[in-house]
Amino acid sequence: MPKVTFIYDGQTKEVEAKEDQTLLEAAIEAGVPMEHACGGNGFCTTCRCKVKKGSENLSARNDREENMGVSEEPDRLGCQAEVQGEVEVELAEE
């Protein structure tokens, strides 16, 4: 099962994610406070995060991310990036 390490608010939390589950879905399931003002539909960028390790273990960047201006590494939208292996992401500071 893929593992996601979330770094936020000075802490680190490692969780197991289901294959092809989005980072946002994994965060919500694990109680990690990832913002998602648009409900995870890719229209607000509040779930933007920085991939510290394992970007190759996420789905390819999609048109929704590109259209929202999230077009360069290490940034991804948590609601669009699907987990396919081990990754480490840093959430935006609140």
C-alpha positions in Angstrom: 0.0 0.0 0.0 1.4 3.5 -0.9 2.6 5.6 2.0 2.2 9.4 2.3 4.2 11.5 4.7 2.5 14.8 5.5 4.6 17.6 7.0 2.5 20.4 8.6 2.4 22.7 11.6 5.9 21.5 12.7 4.9 17.9 12.7 5.1 14.8 10.5 2.4 12.2 10.0 2.9 9.1 7.9 -0.2 7.4 6.6 -1.1 4.5 4.3 -3.1 5.6 1.2 -5.1 3.5 -1.2 -3.7 3.2 -4.7 -4.9 6.1 -6.9 -6.3 7.9 -3.9 -5.7 11.7 -4.1 -3.4 13.3 -1.6 -6.4 15.3 -0.3 -8.5 12.1 0.2 -5.6 10.5 2.1 -5.2 13.6 4.2 -8.9 13.8 5.1 -9.0 10.1 5.9 -6.0 10.5 8.3 -7.2 13.6 9.9 -4.5 15.8 8.4 -5.6 19.4 8.0 -5.3 20.0 4.3 -7.4 23.0 3.1 -9.9 22.4 0.4 -12.3 25.3 0.0 -13.8 24.1 -3.3 -14.5 20.6 -2.0 -11.6 19.0 -3.8 -12.7 20.0 -7.3 -9.5 21.8 -8.4 -10.9 25.3 -8.6 -9.3 27.1 -5.6 -5.7 25.9 -5.0 -6.1 25.9 -1.2 -4.9 22.3 -1.2 -1.6 23.3 -3.0 1.3 21.4 -1.4 5.0 20.9 -2.1 6.3 17.5 -3.0 9.5 17.0 -1.1 10.1 13.3 -2.2 8.5 10.9 -4.6 7.0 13.1 -7.2 7.5 10.2 -9.6 5.0 8.3 -7.4 2.1 10.7 -8.2 -0.1 10.8 -11.2 0.9 13.1 -14.0 0.0 16.7 -13.7 -3.4 17.3 -15.3 -5.1 20.1 -17.2 -7.0 21.3 -14.1 -3.7 21.9 -12.3 -2.2 23.6 -15.3 -5.2 25.9 -15.7 -5.0 26.9 -12.0 -1.3 27.9 -12.5 0.1 24.9 -10.6 2.5 23.9 -13.4 5.9 23.5 -11.9 7.6 21.2 -9.5 7.5 20.8 -6.6 3.9 22.2 -6.4 0.8 20.0 -6.8 -2.8 20.3 -6.0 -3.7 17.7 -3.3 -7.1 17.1 -4.8 -5.7 16.2 -8.3 -2.4 14.3 -7.5 -3.2 10.6 -7.1 -0.8 8.5 -5.0 0.9 5.5 -6.7 3.8 5.0 -4.3 5.7 6.5 -1.5 5.6 10.4 -1.3 6.4 13.1 1.1 4.5 16.4 0.9 4.6 19.7 2.8 1.4 21.5 3.4 1.0 25.2 3.1 1.4 27.1 6.4 -2.0 28.4 7.7 
